[in-house]
Amino acid sequence: MNVNVRTLLERTLACCERIPKREVSPNALDAYLAEFERMLASGNLDPLRPEISRGGFYFSRAAFHTGARISLINLFWACYDAAEREDADLALDYARRLHRMLVLVEKALALEPPCEPGVLPFENGPSRWKPSKTEETEEGEESGGGSGGKKDVLAVLHKRGGDWTRELWDGVPTDWKYRAALAVCLIAPIRPEELTEGLRNNVHRVGVRLSVRDNELAIEYTPAKSHRGRYGTGRSTITVDWIIVGGPAQYLADLCAGGCSVVTIASTDAFRKALGRLGERVLRDAVSITPYVVRNQVVADLKATYGAGREVAIAAGHGTDKTQSHYGHHQHGRKLVGYVRIEAAREPRTGSIDRARQLANRRTLKTKSDR
């Protein structure tokens, strides 16, 4: 085997070892490879492009890592086999193609290295993606980031006074199609996707499971954004005293009739639109009520009740307590009563909140000492 070809193959193996092998579904793999081919045709494998959305960036990033590893391995074996058969012309042809691919991959890997196995994306350093001005409002839909984010909506609702969630619930018609879904959202900070039927955490789910035992109502749900079970809590369960909580909790307890029940929706988009119309009719405010506004409010309520940290992470289905900083502020929350337990199948990684508090305290002390 030619010395230069051998060196190229060794360099290729070293590059592939930097990219962990990911198990993805066949549909996801097809989508990743199609995106990788598009990136490859452009001559630039960097997933960060001007005006790209956050979702588009992370999709292209995953496509790059998946496609690069597969393509390098395929070219590696094609070149190796040709060299072993002493087909010099074919080996040289594959070596040239492999070298071109390897240069592009190494350049992009320097910008976007993959996470180490077991490391959450949030712990891998700050993302290179930043929202554009037109993106800020759209990207604020779930986490509340940006000038049009849900945390800003909570500020507006907070200023109006009173308990807007209670007012919203009291205004729900008895025959409203999404009454049970809204009741769940008002108690547990779930994503609307978690109310749908589908594969989550590698298990087929039909929605949110309810169970009642005496005066305790348990709401069990599986986070939608778990990356095939690698992240998130695996399963979260919030147990409340339905007699103390009343309202939506009592309605859900009645659905269970002393046993179990399941709450599910067919379309998250239909739920969002119906909730928006309900909010306009009941609250008559300039803000739009969506399932993620409700999710942010419940997160803010949990922060006001338990303080930022473990319980909030579990309830929100987060794998780390760091993520909750993007959600509703505790000053916009109300202290909850009747919450008995908040449990998870997999404990979130905690400590980020405490470290942030310690850093803030040190800065405060330093500022005082400098005066």
Summary of the structure (lengths in Angstrom):
residues: 371
radius of gyration: 25.1
end to end distance: 71.1
largest distance: 80.8
contacts: 1174
relative contact order: 0.10
helix: 56%
strand: 10%
